[in-house]
């Protein structure tokens, strides 16, 4: 029998939950495989469905307003734990996992839908309820089914090798709800501090969310003349993410970001005086007249998209062994049927491979009917659209899961952009263009975007279940219900918001991703240029990075994600390195590292929950934001002071850890 460290508290996570296992050691979850925990009950299902409806509506509004979709798993976990404790319910750990698993489909379905489908309205095209609903439902279901065969690899075989920041924070919240003691108190205190800190930023604007070198006169001059600028997001939640990700991956991510912002953008702008025409689709300004942010958006970010695409293809080649394992498992299960399922312990039991294969076939057939009778009305084009959806979704499922496992951020908009470009080229080659082509390409993009968004988010659920010891098959089966509920809610909300606010014109919802998709698709369908050279440069860079042993996906993610969201990851990683290596006593270092993980989880949980509160206040028209003050250098200077104070508290409290 393998080694395992059993915690003194039966509800606490084992000592080896977050680290790599030693030879012969195995991980035993909080709820052991031979136990029979309460998981799927009328209470957990109804509560999960309610959370899916509420958070789908809130996330859709916020995403279309500001372009950010908050992660729903953490606030739902907090609410589930709180309601369970207040009502005096017992044995809630397994039920709370099901509640957050059903409810958290809201975030992934919303991201897939609002990043693409509002572009139909922006382009002046017709978008019916059933089109938005089916694109979200079919994409979400496909993402679930495609990820399940890779569950064992990501959550078990790679145990301790990926940081899983979102899953870590959610797991700490769920565990804290089933135990009493100092850890629960620490998580609550840090959650309160992080939540209030982020709430003040988002609701009152007393200090700026992002600080940059432009706060000083020399920084403004540097940005204008050389296009050099340094920016940091001062939020507590992002700082907590950086701590959990750790210095190793944070350094690689920031290396990609620094390459873009401190090498490529200044280098490109150096030759700006010689530019006499605007280059790029939809670009009207010369490079010399652009800010560093505009150069990043119009040029440098495309290199990151190319890098993500190539890193994904490299990942597929490297994971061929896993794909073969999944295929052999499918054959084995199909031959042995119930005998193979009975031999698998409860905590490793997935939906049967027969169900998965049948489900994929059923989803693809339904998608074909949807394309044929609901979108294209052309047999050949429907087959092409179906193949595009399946191939791209299959290839990039592992990319989405990898990205979430590493950094907690899914580059779904970048992968969807590539999907739109490729599908548009294929459809145009097949003879479809104009408004019909734009409608078809956007709906194809919506299905793929939702599939990849779901695959990335679902691996978080499955990792939570692995740590705690729930039954994977139950998480997987009930995820479909959450998907259907969220898809219907999002479709209704998008149509209501379009009639109420609109996505074009004065006082319209911003919908930044959908506007970007619309800007890309229009020239492709009506004739225009695509930045192939920039995509190729990113792909070549990913190959070179792979050759020298640098994680290409993490590096490319850094190139794609804005600078201000990457630098806090490095700061959080540095805090982790500092508090875990300051003493010569390894036991003391471990205690400090673990205490820091709890504090970071509290920051993430508090920030996510208060993000929902801020969104609801905005939804109901509560405007407490001090816009005039927030735009001043004084607010930015105060932001620096408050951020340093937050970092100081983080380090001080982590170093207070005592050895067990």
VEXKOL-338722 format. One line per field, with one value per residue (C-alpha): x, y, z. Coordinates in pm, whole numbers, plus 50000, padded with zeros to 5 digits. Each point is the difference from the previous one (the first is absolute). Layout:
N
u <- [X,...] .
v <- [Y,...] .
w <- [Z,...] .
This chain:
660
u <- [50000,50133,50093,49760,49994,49665,49897,49917,49672,49797,49855,50336,50194,50285,50356,50080,49701,50200,50344,50134,49977,50309,50065,49749,49791,49634,49747,49695,49726,49805,49708,50170,49912,49836,49765,49650,49960,49676,50045,49698,49692,49689,50155,50334,49839,49739,50258,50245,49735,49905,50368,50034,49707,50106,50367,49932,49792,50250,50307,49838,49919,50343,50180,49813,50050,50374,50126,50091,49818,50058,50070,49677,50133,50148,49704,49761,50215,49993,49621,49951,50221,49832,49643,50089,50153,49717,49736,50188,50030,50242,50225,49999,50348,49894,49676,50183,50227,49692,49843,50307,50050,49646,50000,50346,49892,49870,50349,50113,49673,49987,50359,49934,49680,50076,50347,49849,49623,49926,50214,49696,49810,50306,50020,49630,49907,49708,50061,49714,49962,50040,50326,50162,49860,50105,50346,50062,49839,50170,50338,49979,49898,50276,50259,49891,50014,50336,50167,49886,50251,50281,49879,50227,50308,49944,49872,50178,50309,50110,49930,50216,50147,49733,49904,49624,49955,49619,49947,50231,49809,49660,50116,50128,49659,49812,50232,49978,49622,50023,50252,50052,50324,50277,50010,49635,50055,50307,49813,49709,50225,50207,49681,49855,50318,50035,49629,49971,50319,49870,49650,50136,50189,49707,49713,50143,50317,50189,50322,50065,49976,50308,50313,50263,50319,49782,49930,50328,50079,50306,49782,49756,50290,50151,49667,49949,50353,50115,49667,50139,49753,49978,49662,49871,49645,49969,49718,50026,49849,50263,50279,49862,49997,50367,50088,49826,50142,50350,50318,50083,49695,49951,50353,49938,49666,50157,50296,49750,49833,50331,50113,49695,50000,50372,50142,49744,49793,50301,50175,49697,49945,50366,49929,49669,50125,50053,49645,49777,49688,49793,50061,49748,49630,49792,50311,49981,50288,50372,50230,50162,49660,49909,50036,50183,49659,49878,50315,49945,49636,50052,50335,50183,49704,49958,50345,49872,49699,50230,50211,49697,49883,50342,50047,49663,50106,50327,49799,49780,50307,50156,49677,49958,50081,49707,49772,50111,49930,49652,49939,50122,49786,49701,50062,50056,49683,49791,50118,49969,49702,49880,50287,50255,49783,49957,50379,50058,49998,49728,50225,50134,49672,49909,49697,50035,50192,49696,49798,50275,50034,49623,49966,50263,49829,49659,50133,50173,49688,49785,50255,49985,49619,50030,50241,49799,49650,50069,50294,50133,49738,50279,50117,50365,50041,49835,50248,50290,49869,49960,50354,50137,49825,50108,50364,50074,49812,50182,50343,49970,49820,50333,50134,49709,50044,50375,49953,49754,50227,50300,49874,49627,49934,49857,50115,49667,49956,50334,49918,49652,50154,50209,49684,49816,50286,50041,49626,49950,50276,49853,49645,50112,50194,49682,49810,49830,50062,49814,49738,49927,50368,50034,49701,50134,50354,49884,49776,50282,50223,49737,49982,50380,50048,49749,50153,50350,49874,49814,50296,50230,49758,49893,50355,49986,49685,50155,50318,49791,49817,50329,50141,49681,49901,49671,49884,50112,49711,49748,50175,50013,49639,49844,50222,49770,49703,50194,50101,49640,49877,50285,49960,49630,50067,50282,49797,49714,50227,50187,49673,49860,50322,50004,49646,50070,50349,50118,50360,50044,49962,49988,49961,50019,50165,50369,50027,50373,50070,49690,50093,50351,49855,49766,50292,50197,49718,49868,50309,50053,49652,50000,50367,50287,50339,50091,50325,50137,50361,49941,49832,50290,50253,49822,49987,50372,50080,49800,50204,50328,49890,49912,50343,50177,49771,49789,49624,49864,49636,50079,50230,49739,49731,50220,50021,49621,49880,50045,50314,49814,49846,50335,50221,49796,50053,50376,49965,49786,50253,50283,49806,49956,50372,50093,49777,50074,50377,50091,50076,50252,49738,49802,49710,49966,50020,49722,49781,50051,49929,49677,49887,50071,49788,49706,50045,50026,49687,49821,50109,49869,49674,49934,50085,49776,49706,50028,50033,49652,49870,50150,49843,49658,50029,50081,49713,49755,50141,50191,50281,50241,50313,50210,50084,50160,50227,50081,50139,50257,50363,49907,49773,50277,50257,49758,49961,50375,49997,49700,50151,50328,49801,49813,50327,50146,49703,50020,50369,49960,49705,50160,50318,49792,49944,50096,50115,49754] .
v <- [50000,50346,50262,50273,50261,49992,50335,50028,50165,49757,50294,50166,49954,49747,50132,49885,50171,50271,49846,49735,49648,49803,49656,49754,50273,50047,50271,49912,50263,50153,49765,49660,49774,49744,50262,50081,50377,50183,50175,50018,50091,50208,50279,50004,49980,50273,50226,49944,50082,50319,50105,49929,50229,50286,49998,49958,50317,50196,49881,50071,50358,50069,49831,50203,50319,49979,49690,49802,49681,49920,49645,49876,49688,50187,50223,49707,49787,50277,50031,49621,49971,50296,49882,49647,50119,50244,49734,49749,49737,49710,49810,50289,49967,49768,50193,50333,49869,49909,50342,50190,49758,50057,50372,50078,49903,50356,50152,49771,50019,50380,50042,49783,50182,50367,49996,49908,50002,50372,50063,49890,50304,50221,49895,50074,49633,49804,49795,49784,49849,49642,50086,50150,49724,49708,50144,50031,49667,49791,50164,49952,49635,49931,50160,49776,49680,50079,50075,49692,49758,50235,50036,49732,50150,50360,49941,49680,49929,50365,50030,50275,50102,50257,50272,50013,50342,50028,49640,50049,50305,49834,49682,50197,50171,49669,49832,50295,49964,49646,50066,50241,50155,50241,49917,50091,50323,50088,49937,50215,50288,50002,49970,50301,50205,49904,50039,50346,50110,49899,50128,50348,49998,49880,50182,50323,50051,50155,49872,49876,49637,50034,50203,50075,50192,50276,50110,50196,50260,49809,49690,50184,50136,49651,49853,50274,50002,49639,49817,49853,49962,49779,49918,49801,49901,50077,49756,49755,49710,50015,50022,49685,49824,50081,49850,49671,49982,50036,50162,49737,50044,50368,50075,49825,50179,50338,49922,49978,50322,50187,49879,50168,50320,50065,49854,49972,50314,50236,49828,50036,50362,50084,49983,50185,50331,49823,49874,50199,49782,49822,49624,49739,49934,50268,50201,50372,50146,49991,49816,50328,50127,49686,49941,49686,49849,50055,49844,49701,49965,50043,49824,49835,49808,49815,49852,49858,49850,49825,49875,49862,49820,49840,49914,49828,49793,49909,49902,49774,49826,49961,49872,49734,49744,50124,49992,49642,49913,50151,49806,49671,50067,50051,49669,49823,50140,49926,49637,49946,50225,49996,49778,50275,50259,49782,49954,50377,50163,50256,50309,49910,49892,50209,49978,49686,50028,49858,50299,50247,49867,49981,50351,50145,49838,50128,50354,50008,49872,50260,50270,49893,50027,50341,50126,49848,50112,50290,50181,49894,49798,49842,49640,50051,50316,49834,49711,50247,50196,49681,49882,50344,49993,49648,50019,50335,49912,49667,50147,50290,49825,49906,50353,50152,49749,50063,50376,49977,49752,50232,50356,49980,50205,49844,50172,49909,50330,49951,49642,50108,50275,49736,49788,50291,50068,49634,49931,50319,49904,49652,50130,50265,49733,49791,50293,50153,50366,50320,50010,49626,49924,50236,49843,49649,50086,50175,49710,49752,50223,50004,49620,49963,50284,49846,49653,50125,50222,49705,49763,50244,50071,49638,49882,50230,49823,49659,50098,50124,49668,49808,50183,49955,49651,50045,49763,50138,49834,50192,50331,49920,49889,50293,50249,49957,50131,50313,50046,49988,50240,50246,49988,50086,50279,50155,49992,50182,50255,50082,50064,50213,50205,50052,50142,50204,50139,49869,49933,50284,50374,50241,49851,49649,49709,49985,49625,50038,49640,49981,50331,49868,49682,50207,50218,49690,49812,50283,50051,49624,49951,50318,50006,50120,49918,49767,50034,49662,50111,50088,49664,49827,50190,49886,49641,50005,50145,49721,49742,50164,50013,49631,49921,50171,49852,50306,49931,50153,50023,50192,50235,50057,50061,50278,50153,49989,50109,50375,50103,50130,49655,49819,50209,49926,49630,50056,50203,49727,49738,50199,50019,49621,49950,50240,49865,49635,50036,50248,49742,49716,49786,49826,49924,50369,50091,49755,50139,50351,49887,49831,50301,50220,49769,50049,50378,50000,49784,50250,50288,49819,49895,50342,50181,49771,50035,50377,50013,49849,50255,50287,49860,49980,50357,50117,49793,50178,50340,50071,50239,50067,50008,50319,50041,50344,49906,49657,50162,50206,49917,50027,49695,49813,50097,49884,49676,49940,50064,49770,49726,50012,49983,49694,49831,50085,49845,49690,49943,50083,49770,49715,50020,49966,49631,49754,49644,49723] .
w <- [50000,49910,50254,50099,50269,50178,50149,50369,49903,49782,49804,49930,49677,50022,50025,49645,49836,49820,49951,49765,50137,50094,49842,50144,50160,49917,50069,50206,49988,50288,49927,49943,49709,50232,50152,49875,50036,49928,49666,49770,50203,49919,50208,49815,49654,50060,50168,49711,49739,50185,50010,49627,49919,50228,49906,49627,50000,50214,49806,49661,50094,50148,49710,49741,50200,50070,49819,50313,50101,50368,50112,50156,50179,50297,50092,49949,50231,50263,49975,50014,50309,50170,49937,50108,50327,50076,49941,50217,49726,50048,49756,49754,49843,49716,49944,49990,49724,49793,50069,49879,49709,49867,50079,49860,49648,49990,49962,49717,49804,50040,49878,49695,49910,50065,49843,49663,49951,50068,49692,49798,50129,49955,49634,49954,49960,50139,50315,50121,50346,49879,49819,50311,50223,49779,49926,50377,50092,49730,50054,50378,49973,49747,50230,50290,49794,49838,50333,50196,49836,50109,50360,50145,49834,50111,50352,50105,49790,50010,50375,50151,49663,49913,50252,49917,50167,49968,50110,50298,50123,49954,50174,50299,50027,49989,50250,50238,50003,50137,50277,50286,50120,49919,49626,49955,50193,49792,49673,50121,50111,49680,49795,50180,49946,49633,49935,50157,49826,49655,50081,50073,49669,49793,50170,50143,49793,50290,49845,49649,49900,49780,50071,49739,49947,49852,50359,49973,49734,49884,49955,49776,49795,49972,49882,49741,49859,50023,50060,50323,50286,50308,50155,50298,50093,50372,50073,50290,49802,49722,50260,50164,49663,49956,50339,49922,49646,50148,49875,49737,49777,50089,49878,49667,49952,50077,49774,49712,50109,50043,49656,49848,50203,50048,49677,49718,50057,50044,49706,49771,50103,49939,49627,50027,49854,49667,49983,49764,49982,50263,49993,50113,49963,50170,50096,49914,50204,49926,50240,50103,50116,50195,50372,50119,50080,49644,49853,50227,49895,49625,49951,50289,50140,49670,50052,50329,49823,49754,50289,50185,49684,49939,50369,49978,49701,50173,50307,49787,49854,50343,50149,49731,50272,50205,49695,49934,50364,49971,49678,50153,50308,49772,49826,50333,50155,49692,50009,50375,50069,50361,50119,49927,50176,50309,50029,50017,50343,50064,49995,49654,49838,49694,49778,49790,49678,49822,50127,49903,49643,49956,50142,49765,49700,50115,50058,49661,49824,50176,49912,49637,50001,50168,49733,49716,50096,50236,49841,49657,49810,49793,50047,49900,50207,50300,49980,49973,50299,50204,49921,50091,50337,50086,49887,50165,50321,50024,49931,50242,50287,50159,49937,50193,50284,50009,50017,50291,50180,49969,50032,50067,49685,49684,49675,49846,49814,49822,49899,49888,49789,49822,49959,49837,49761,49899,49970,49798,49758,49957,49952,49750,49808,49993,49852,50304,50076,50088,50276,49979,50041,50295,50177,49944,50109,50318,50104,49927,50213,50274,50015,50007,50248,50240,49961,50083,50280,50153,49963,50177,50284,50046,50072,50304,50125,49950,50184,50294,50000,49987,50303,50202,49885,49816,49727,49659,49815,50209,49937,49628,49970,50184,49816,49699,50199,50100,49636,49874,50271,49942,49620,50022,50251,49798,49678,50167,50169,49677,49815,50286,50027,49624,50010,50315,49932,49664,49903,49751,50047,50290,50350,49852,50181,49919,49921,49919,49894,49779,49837,49935,49844,49783,49885,49898,49828,49784,49778,49972,49860,49792,49900,50220,50148,50287,50203,49893,50039,50366,50063,49826,50213,50317,49875,49916,50343,50170,49807,50104,50364,49990,49856,50291,50264,50089,50052,49679,50110,50319,49805,49725,50263,50135,49653,49960,50346,50075,50191,50306,50063,49966,50226,50317,49930,50018,50319,50156,49887,50158,50328,49987,49937,50281,50276,49911,49989,50270,50269,50000,50173,49724,50234,50085,49630,49922,50277,49864,49643,50108,50203,49698,49784,50236,49994,49619,49977,50225,49776,49691,50166,50154,49676,49793,50238,50021,49622,49985,50253,49798,49684,50162,50126,49647,49864,50229,49909,50323,49902,50286,49784,50041,49630,50024,50289,49855,49684,50195,50078,50369,49971,49821,50264,50270,49805,50024,50376,50059,49781,50193,50325,49870,49902,50340,50178,49778,50085,50371,50053,49803,50210,50319,49925,50271,49949,50081] .
